[in-house]
């Protein structure tokens, strides 16, 4: 019963639309109506400024890290821990409070990996930075990092069971970036300033 409650809590916490609450509350802007239309940190940065973008990033990471850390601290089995990770991640992508239309999941995945695979995350951040540096596009860095993580986990000796969360999360990140992928292919994707 405790495991079920942890997973439900993880989903409900993941569903909290951090970027939307911050942007509307402090800048009077709905990020869904501007820029990419996404509620994640990158679009909040564009629409609400650097501070709100950073707070959104931290908040979205916490939505992944907190429930996973709680599941581990309360002695949950690996199934409960990974279930909590996936629930928090899916809560961000498909939030109950926004009719299941949420963000893209990158920051929430970072929070999850911060608890479950910190060394792999450190290397994956390097992949992310290189991807941005070469392409000048955050989306390319995010996609490359999502692609790399399922390979980094076994390479660094993490439990193979972790792939039961990592592979679906990577696939869902690609799915949620389908608009970005189309814009990249058309040469129309947003670039960061040089």
Beta strands, then each sheet from edge to edge (+ up, - down):
end
